[in-house]
Amino acid sequence: MRNSYLENLYKRTMEESYSLAASEISSALVDGGACLDCGAAMGAWFQKLSAEIGLDKNRYFGIEWDSSSVRAAAGKGLNVQQGDLNRCLPFADDKFTCVFALSVLEHLLNGCHFINECHRTLKKEGKLVLLTPNISTYFTAFLLLLGKMPSSGPHPDSSSLLKKEELFKVSSDSLVADPESDTPVHRHLVVFSFSALKKYLKMAGFSKVTGYGFGLYPFPNFMQPVLEKIDPHHCHQMVFIAEK
């Protein structure tokens, strides 16, 4: 079912959250240092950072578990290697000035282990930028009361059940759900709440942790900037900036 009101809410939410994340990544790298793009796909973030702050290929590293995307990135001369972010990162301690994972954490089974690895591979005062959905939303509570699975929460591993449970479709028509694939790209596995993620980042050893919320559904877009500041804990998307 399509719903233009929810589509507009979702569109603004994603634009604002990605804009903040991009700004934080650029500011961390503008004076030098290497970055690690987690879930790098074909290296689109290198193209963006290269255009904005002149990032060169020697400063960009990526990990992606989809082999076809890794091959495409290699064809562009980018240092993107195939790997599983649930496992230890194949990099030395204190290597990166910035590590970022945008719409990635929710696709991992071992998200806490991943956060610990990010802390290990960051330099002192290095920055971790995370963008991920929030399980603790009013919209999630509403869906659960209806007997539905939460929209941003763990997704079923059945295509037929996913179609039955999808109350409103807000994602692009070009996105093809792949829950039954051996290497699913779009399926959500573990989704954090705002408070749990903030708490764990501090437990992992990050000295400064700042969280932002985007999309306090079902309120209209003109109210969002104020409401997001009042109650980031129940917004649909969250951006966390954590400094080592």
Contacts in CASP RR format, 6 or more apart in sequence:
PFRMAT RR
TARGET T0000
AUTHOR 0000-0000-0000
METHOD contacts of the structure
MODEL  1
MRNSYLENLYKRTMEESYSLAASEISSALVDGGACLDCGAAMGAWFQKLS
AEIGLDKNRYFGIEWDSSSVRAAAGKGLNVQQGDLNRCLPFADDKFTCVF
ALSVLEHLLNGCHFINECHRTLKKEGKLVLLTPNISTYFTAFLLLLGKMP
SSGPHPDSSSLLKKEELFKVSSDSLVADPESDTPVHRHLVVFSFSALKKY
LKMAGFSKVTGYGFGLYPFPNFMQPVLEKIDPHHCHQMVFIAEK
1 167 0 8 1.000
1 168 0 8 1.000
1 169 0 8 1.000
2 168 0 8 1.000
2 169 0 8 1.000
3 168 0 8 1.000
3 170 0 8 1.000
6 168 0 8 1.000
6 170 0 8 1.000
6 217 0 8 1.000
6 218 0 8 1.000
7 170 0 8 1.000
8 221 0 8 1.000
9 215 0 8 1.000
9 217 0 8 1.000
9 218 0 8 1.000
9 220 0 8 1.000
9 221 0 8 1.000
9 224 0 8 1.000
10 170 0 8 1.000
10 236 0 8 1.000
11 170 0 8 1.000
12 215 0 8 1.000
12 221 0 8 1.000
12 224 0 8 1.000
13 214 0 8 1.000
13 215 0 8 1.000
13 224 0 8 1.000
13 235 0 8 1.000
13 236 0 8 1.000
13 237 0 8 1.000
14 214 0 8 1.000
14 237 0 8 1.000
16 214 0 8 1.000
16 215 0 8 1.000
16 224 0 8 1.000
17 131 0 8 1.000
17 212 0 8 1.000
17 213 0 8 1.000
17 214 0 8 1.000
17 237 0 8 1.000
17 238 0 8 1.000
17 239 0 8 1.000
18 102 0 8 1.000
18 131 0 8 1.000
20 212 0 8 1.000
20 214 0 8 1.000
20 239 0 8 1.000
21 100 0 8 1.000
21 102 0 8 1.000
21 129 0 8 1.000
21 131 0 8 1.000
21 239 0 8 1.000
22 48 0 8 1.000
22 52 0 8 1.000
24 127 0 8 1.000
24 129 0 8 1.000
24 239 0 8 1.000
24 241 0 8 1.000
25 35 0 8 1.000
25 45 0 8 1.000
25 49 0 8 1.000
25 98 0 8 1.000
25 100 0 8 1.000
25 129 0 8 1.000
26 49 0 8 1.000
26 52 0 8 1.000
26 53 0 8 1.000
28 35 0 8 1.000
28 97 0 8 1.000
28 98 0 8 1.000
28 126 0 8 1.000
28 127 0 8 1.000
28 129 0 8 1.000
29 35 0 8 1.000
29 49 0 8 1.000
29 53 0 8 1.000
29 55 0 8 1.000
29 59 0 8 1.000
29 97 0 8 1.000
29 98 0 8 1.000
30 53 0 8 1.000
32 59 0 8 1.000
32 97 0 8 1.000
33 59 0 8 1.000
33 96 0 8 1.000
33 97 0 8 1.000
33 98 0 8 1.000
34 58 0 8 1.000
34 59 0 8 1.000
34 60 0 8 1.000
34 61 0 8 1.000
34 95 0 8 1.000
34 96 0 8 1.000
34 97 0 8 1.000
35 49 0 8 1.000
35 55 0 8 1.000
35 59 0 8 1.000
35 60 0 8 1.000
35 61 0 8 1.000
35 96 0 8 1.000
35 97 0 8 1.000
35 98 0 8 1.000
35 99 0 8 1.000
35 100 0 8 1.000
36 61 0 8 1.000
36 62 0 8 1.000
36 63 0 8 1.000
36 89 0 8 1.000
36 91 0 8 1.000
36 95 0 8 1.000
36 96 0 8 1.000
36 98 0 8 1.000
36 99 0 8 1.000
36 100 0 8 1.000
36 121 0 8 1.000
37 43 0 8 1.000
37 45 0 8 1.000
37 46 0 8 1.000
37 60 0 8 1.000
37 61 0 8 1.000
37 62 0 8 1.000
37 63 0 8 1.000
37 80 0 8 1.000
37 100 0 8 1.000
38 62 0 8 1.000
38 63 0 8 1.000
38 85 0 8 1.000
38 99 0 8 1.000
38 100 0 8 1.000
38 101 0 8 1.000
38 104 0 8 1.000
38 114 0 8 1.000
38 118 0 8 1.000
39 62 0 8 1.000
39 63 0 8 1.000
39 64 0 8 1.000
39 65 0 8 1.000
39 85 0 8 1.000
39 101 0 8 1.000
39 104 0 8 1.000
40 46 0 8 1.000
40 62 0 8 1.000
40 63 0 8 1.000
40 64 0 8 1.000
40 69 0 8 1.000
40 73 0 8 1.000
40 78 0 8 1.000
40 80 0 8 1.000
41 64 0 8 1.000
41 66 0 8 1.000
41 69 0 8 1.000
41 73 0 8 1.000
42 64 0 8 1.000
42 69 0 8 1.000
42 72 0 8 1.000
42 73 0 8 1.000
42 76 0 8 1.000
42 80 0 8 1.000
43 62 0 8 1.000
43 73 0 8 1.000
43 76 0 8 1.000
43 78 0 8 1.000
43 80 0 8 1.000
45 100 0 8 1.000
45 102 0 8 1.000
46 55 0 8 1.000
46 57 0 8 1.000
46 60 0 8 1.000
46 76 0 8 1.000
46 78 0 8 1.000
49 55 0 8 1.000
49 60 0 8 1.000
50 56 0 8 1.000
57 77 0 8 1.000
57 78 0 8 1.000
57 79 0 8 1.000
60 78 0 8 1.000
60 79 0 8 1.000
61 79 0 8 1.000
61 80 0 8 1.000
61 81 0 8 1.000
61 91 0 8 1.000
61 96 0 8 1.000
62 73 0 8 1.000
62 78 0 8 1.000
62 79 0 8 1.000
62 80 0 8 1.000
62 81 0 8 1.000
63 80 0 8 1.000
63 81 0 8 1.000
63 82 0 8 1.000
63 83 0 8 1.000
63 85 0 8 1.000
63 89 0 8 1.000
63 90 0 8 1.000
64 70 0 8 1.000
64 73 0 8 1.000
64 80 0 8 1.000
64 81 0 8 1.000
64 82 0 8 1.000
64 83 0 8 1.000
65 82 0 8 1.000
65 83 0 8 1.000
65 84 0 8 1.000
65 85 0 8 1.000
65 183 0 8 1.000
66 183 0 8 1.000
66 185 0 8 1.000
67 82 0 8 1.000
69 80 0 8 1.000
70 80 0 8 1.000
70 81 0 8 1.000
70 82 0 8 1.000
73 80 0 8 1.000
74 80 0 8 1.000
81 90 0 8 1.000
83 90 0 8 1.000
85 101 0 8 1.000
85 104 0 8 1.000
85 108 0 8 1.000
85 114 0 8 1.000
86 108 0 8 1.000
86 109 0 8 1.000
86 110 0 8 1.000
86 111 0 8 1.000
86 113 0 8 1.000
86 114 0 8 1.000
87 110 0 8 1.000
88 117 0 8 1.000
89 117 0 8 1.000
89 118 0 8 1.000
89 120 0 8 1.000
89 121 0 8 1.000
91 121 0 8 1.000
92 121 0 8 1.000
93 120 0 8 1.000
93 121 0 8 1.000
94 121 0 8 1.000
94 122 0 8 1.000
94 123 0 8 1.000
94 124 0 8 1.000
95 121 0 8 1.000
95 122 0 8 1.000
95 123 0 8 1.000
96 121 0 8 1.000
96 122 0 8 1.000
96 123 0 8 1.000
96 126 0 8 1.000
97 122 0 8 1.000
97 123 0 8 1.000
97 126 0 8 1.000
97 127 0 8 1.000
98 122 0 8 1.000
98 126 0 8 1.000
98 127 0 8 1.000
98 128 0 8 1.000
98 129 0 8 1.000
99 118 0 8 1.000
99 121 0 8 1.000
99 122 0 8 1.000
99 127 0 8 1.000
99 128 0 8 1.000
99 129 0 8 1.000
100 128 0 8 1.000
100 129 0 8 1.000
100 130 0 8 1.000
101 114 0 8 1.000
101 118 0 8 1.000
101 129 0 8 1.000
101 130 0 8 1.000
101 131 0 8 1.000
101 132 0 8 1.000
102 129 0 8 1.000
102 130 0 8 1.000
102 131 0 8 1.000
103 131 0 8 1.000
103 132 0 8 1.000
103 133 0 8 1.000
104 132 0 8 1.000
105 111 0 8 1.000
105 114 0 8 1.000
105 130 0 8 1.000
105 132 0 8 1.000
105 192 0 8 1.000
106 132 0 8 1.000
106 133 0 8 1.000
106 152 0 8 1.000
106 153 0 8 1.000
106 188 0 8 1.000
106 189 0 8 1.000
106 190 0 8 1.000
106 191 0 8 1.000
106 192 0 8 1.000
107 184 0 8 1.000
107 185 0 8 1.000
107 186 0 8 1.000
107 187 0 8 1.000
107 188 0 8 1.000
107 189 0 8 1.000
108 114 0 8 1.000
108 189 0 8 1.000
108 190 0 8 1.000
109 189 0 8 1.000
109 190 0 8 1.000
111 190 0 8 1.000
112 200 0 8 1.000
112 204 0 8 1.000
115 128 0 8 1.000
115 200 0 8 1.000
115 201 0 8 1.000
115 204 0 8 1.000
116 204 0 8 1.000
118 128 0 8 1.000
119 128 0 8 1.000
119 204 0 8 1.000
119 205 0 8 1.000
119 206 0 8 1.000
119 244 0 8 1.000
122 128 0 8 1.000
122 244 0 8 1.000
123 244 0 8 1.000
124 244 0 8 1.000
125 243 0 8 1.000
125 244 0 8 1.000
126 243 0 8 1.000
126 244 0 8 1.000
127 241 0 8 1.000
127 242 0 8 1.000
127 243 0 8 1.000
127 244 0 8 1.000
128 201 0 8 1.000
128 206 0 8 1.000
128 240 0 8 1.000
128 241 0 8 1.000
128 242 0 8 1.000
128 243 0 8 1.000
128 244 0 8 1.000
129 239 0 8 1.000
129 240 0 8 1.000
129 241 0 8 1.000
130 197 0 8 1.000
130 238 0 8 1.000
130 239 0 8 1.000
130 240 0 8 1.000
130 242 0 8 1.000
131 237 0 8 1.000
131 238 0 8 1.000
131 239 0 8 1.000
132 191 0 8 1.000
132 192 0 8 1.000
132 197 0 8 1.000
132 237 0 8 1.000
132 238 0 8 1.000
132 240 0 8 1.000
133 152 0 8 1.000
133 153 0 8 1.000
133 188 0 8 1.000
133 191 0 8 1.000
133 236 0 8 1.000
133 237 0 8 1.000
133 238 0 8 1.000
134 152 0 8 1.000
134 191 0 8 1.000
134 192 0 8 1.000
134 193 0 8 1.000
134 194 0 8 1.000
134 213 0 8 1.000
134 233 0 8 1.000
134 234 0 8 1.000
134 235 0 8 1.000
134 236 0 8 1.000
134 237 0 8 1.000
134 238 0 8 1.000
135 150 0 8 1.000
135 152 0 8 1.000
135 153 0 8 1.000
135 191 0 8 1.000
135 192 0 8 1.000
135 193 0 8 1.000
136 193 0 8 1.000
136 194 0 8 1.000
136 195 0 8 1.000
136 233 0 8 1.000
136 234 0 8 1.000
137 152 0 8 1.000
137 217 0 8 1.000
137 234 0 8 1.000
137 235 0 8 1.000
137 236 0 8 1.000
138 216 0 8 1.000
138 217 0 8 1.000
138 218 0 8 1.000
138 234 0 8 1.000
139 151 0 8 1.000
139 217 0 8 1.000
139 218 0 8 1.000
139 236 0 8 1.000
140 150 0 8 1.000
140 151 0 8 1.000
140 152 0 8 1.000
140 153 0 8 1.000
143 149 0 8 1.000
143 150 0 8 1.000
143 151 0 8 1.000
143 167 0 8 1.000
144 150 0 8 1.000
146 167 0 8 1.000
148 165 0 8 1.000
148 167 0 8 1.000
149 155 0 8 1.000
149 156 0 8 1.000
149 165 0 8 1.000
150 191 0 8 1.000
151 166 0 8 1.000
151 167 0 8 1.000
151 168 0 8 1.000
152 188 0 8 1.000
152 191 0 8 1.000
152 236 0 8 1.000
153 188 0 8 1.000
153 191 0 8 1.000
154 188 0 8 1.000
154 189 0 8 1.000
154 190 0 8 1.000
154 191 0 8 1.000
155 162 0 8 1.000
155 177 0 8 1.000
155 179 0 8 1.000
155 187 0 8 1.000
155 188 0 8 1.000
155 189 0 8 1.000
156 162 0 8 1.000
156 165 0 8 1.000
156 179 0 8 1.000
157 179 0 8 1.000
157 180 0 8 1.000
157 187 0 8 1.000
158 179 0 8 1.000
158 180 0 8 1.000
159 177 0 8 1.000
159 179 0 8 1.000
159 180 0 8 1.000
162 177 0 8 1.000
162 179 0 8 1.000
175 186 0 8 1.000
176 186 0 8 1.000
177 186 0 8 1.000
177 187 0 8 1.000
178 184 0 8 1.000
178 185 0 8 1.000
178 186 0 8 1.000
178 187 0 8 1.000
179 186 0 8 1.000
179 187 0 8 1.000
192 200 0 8 1.000
193 233 0 8 1.000
194 211 0 8 1.000
194 213 0 8 1.000
194 232 0 8 1.000
194 233 0 8 1.000
194 234 0 8 1.000
194 235 0 8 1.000
194 238 0 8 1.000
195 233 0 8 1.000
197 238 0 8 1.000
197 240 0 8 1.000
198 209 0 8 1.000
198 211 0 8 1.000
198 240 0 8 1.000
201 209 0 8 1.000
201 240 0 8 1.000
201 242 0 8 1.000
202 209 0 8 1.000
205 244 0 8 1.000
206 242 0 8 1.000
206 243 0 8 1.000
206 244 0 8 1.000
207 243 0 8 1.000
207 244 0 8 1.000
208 242 0 8 1.000
208 243 0 8 1.000
209 240 0 8 1.000
209 241 0 8 1.000
209 242 0 8 1.000
209 243 0 8 1.000
210 240 0 8 1.000
210 241 0 8 1.000
210 242 0 8 1.000
211 232 0 8 1.000
211 238 0 8 1.000
211 239 0 8 1.000
211 240 0 8 1.000
211 241 0 8 1.000
212 228 0 8 1.000
212 232 0 8 1.000
212 238 0 8 1.000
212 239 0 8 1.000
212 240 0 8 1.000
213 228 0 8 1.000
213 232 0 8 1.000
213 235 0 8 1.000
213 237 0 8 1.000
213 238 0 8 1.000
213 239 0 8 1.000
214 224 0 8 1.000
214 228 0 8 1.000
214 235 0 8 1.000
214 236 0 8 1.000
214 237 0 8 1.000
214 238 0 8 1.000
214 239 0 8 1.000
215 224 0 8 1.000
215 227 0 8 1.000
215 228 0 8 1.000
215 235 0 8 1.000
215 236 0 8 1.000
215 237 0 8 1.000
216 223 0 8 1.000
216 224 0 8 1.000
216 227 0 8 1.000
216 228 0 8 1.000
216 231 0 8 1.000
216 234 0 8 1.000
216 235 0 8 1.000
216 236 0 8 1.000
217 236 0 8 1.000
219 227 0 8 1.000
228 235 0 8 1.000
232 238 0 8 1.000
END
